[in-house]
Amino acid sequence: MPPLAESGRRTLARIIDMVLVGIVVALLTWGFGVNEYDVNGDKVEVGKSFAQSVVAAVLYIAYDTFMITRSGQTLGKKWLGLRVADLSNGATPSVQTSLVRALVLWLPFAFCCACVWTVICGGWSFFDKPYKQGLHDKAAKTVVVSVR
C-alpha cells in the first residue's frame, strides 16, 4: 500500500471539494428559490433552510460516493495526489463502503453542525494512530494514501 497521506493535504483536498460542491448547491438552491439566506424580518421560512440542507446532503453524498467508488479520488484528492483505499487490501472502495464513508461525513455537515462536524470528523486524522483516519474513514474501514 502507498504511504498514508498527510493530514494537511487531506484537509486542503476536502476544502476544495466543499467549495466545488458548495457552488453547485448554492446555484441549485438559488435557482429553485430555496436559498436559506434570504433575509426578511416579516416572514421566516424554515422549510427553505431544510430544503437547502437536503439538497446539500444529497449532492455532497452523491459526489463523494460516485467519485470514491469510481477511482478512489474526488477532484480535490486527484489534484493533490491522494486516494481513498480499503484498509484491508488497498483497493478502491466499493459503493457500499464509499456510501458509508460519505454518510458519516456529510449528513451531520448538512443538517446540524457543518463547521464543528467537519473539524471533528476530518480533524481526527491529525491525531489518529497508526492509520491517520478521520471518523468517516474509521466507520468505512478506509485510509487516505498518497499517490505521488
C-alpha atoms as one frame of an Amber mdcrd trajectory, in Angstrom:
protein
   0.000   0.000   0.000   1.259   3.535  -0.749   2.238   5.770   2.183  -0.514
   7.377   4.234  -1.478  10.900   3.187  -0.505  13.919   5.240  -3.441  15.324
   7.203  -2.798  18.854   5.931  -3.110  17.778   2.289  -6.252  15.818   3.159
  -7.746  18.935   4.714  -6.921  21.063   1.676  -8.450  18.448  -0.651 -11.629
  18.430   1.472 -11.840  22.228   1.346 -11.520  22.141  -2.455 -14.335  19.573
  -2.679 -16.518  21.560  -0.276 -16.119  24.699  -2.367 -16.803  22.897  -5.671
 -19.947  21.146  -4.461 -20.972  24.174  -2.400 -21.083  26.288  -5.562 -23.411
  23.757  -7.201 -25.599  23.633  -4.062 -25.817  27.432  -3.950 -26.710  27.705
  -7.623 -29.345  24.967  -7.466 -30.996  26.215  -4.304 -30.952  29.797  -5.566
 -32.390  28.669  -8.904 -35.226  26.790  -7.202 -35.831  29.527  -4.645 -34.864
  27.508  -1.575 -31.883  29.587  -0.505 -31.859  29.648   3.304 -30.110  33.004
   3.491 -32.991  35.189   2.310 -33.396  37.853   4.968 -36.906  39.125   5.550
 -37.921  40.297   9.009 -41.628  39.861   8.284 -41.522  36.241   7.203 -39.494
  33.271   8.471 -39.366  30.263   6.146 -37.931  27.257   7.945 -38.759  24.955
   5.024 -36.271  26.730   2.797 -33.436  26.047   5.205 -34.387  22.376   5.432
 -34.711  22.119   1.643 -31.261  23.593   1.180 -29.870  21.105   3.709 -31.484
  18.220   1.820 -30.053  19.422  -1.493 -26.621  19.847   0.097 -26.702  16.392
   1.712 -27.794  14.667  -1.496 -25.200  16.424  -3.657 -22.278  16.012  -1.257
 -23.084  12.334  -0.609 -23.635  11.580  -4.301 -20.440  13.373  -5.340 -18.292
  11.714  -2.714 -19.766   8.233  -3.227 -19.580   8.353  -7.025 -16.048   9.739
  -7.193 -14.572   7.480  -4.500 -16.215   4.363  -5.986 -15.009   5.283  -9.463
 -11.339   5.953  -8.778 -10.807   6.446  -5.045 -10.414  10.169  -5.714 -12.585
  13.246  -5.566 -11.389  16.206  -7.633  -9.649  17.713  -4.599  -7.865  14.440
  -3.867  -6.910  13.986  -7.509  -5.411  17.483  -7.722  -3.390  16.901  -4.542
  -2.273  13.354  -5.332  -4.385  11.499  -2.766  -6.589   8.411  -2.956  -9.018
   6.613  -0.641  -8.249   2.920  -0.198  -9.759  -0.006   1.701  -7.784  -0.519
   4.876  -7.686  -4.289   4.435  -6.223  -4.522   0.932  -5.624  -1.052  -0.544
  -8.294  -1.480  -3.230 -10.648   1.249  -4.405 -13.635   1.211  -2.032 -16.909
  -0.412  -3.101 -20.146   1.539  -3.489 -21.297   0.397  -0.034 -18.013   1.385
   1.628 -17.959   4.740  -0.176 -21.576   5.405   0.786 -20.938   4.681   4.478
 -17.923   6.981   4.398 -19.917   9.766   2.703 -22.935   9.415   5.013 -20.833
   9.713   8.164 -19.061  12.755   6.784 -21.874  14.669   5.088 -25.171  14.011
   6.920 -24.165  15.849  10.110 -22.458  18.507   7.968 -25.654  19.266   6.019
 -28.213  19.149   8.830 -26.547  20.060  12.049 -23.172  21.456  12.686 -21.243
  21.934   9.464 -18.088  23.566  10.725 -17.890  21.726  14.029 -18.540  18.276
  12.499 -16.043  18.850   9.689 -13.335  19.802  12.160 -14.052  16.807  14.412
 -14.578  14.210  11.684 -11.733  15.214   9.394  -9.506  16.642  12.094  -9.442
  13.265  13.802  -6.824  12.238  11.205  -4.311  14.669  12.718  -4.258  12.643
  15.945  -5.203   9.111  14.907  -2.584   6.409  15.162  -1.473   4.369  13.278
  -3.588   4.998  10.151  -4.377   8.755  10.276  -8.090   8.013   9.800 -10.892
  10.529  10.083 -14.056   9.319  11.807 -15.616   8.688   8.386 -12.605   6.503
   7.496 -12.971   4.537  10.717 -16.672   3.919  10.007 -15.927   2.698   6.473
 -12.583   0.998   7.266 -10.690   3.117   4.743  -7.486   5.132   4.695  -6.275
   8.004   2.529  -2.947   7.385   0.817  -0.567   9.488  -1.229  -0.214   8.568
  -4.886   2.674  10.923  -5.620
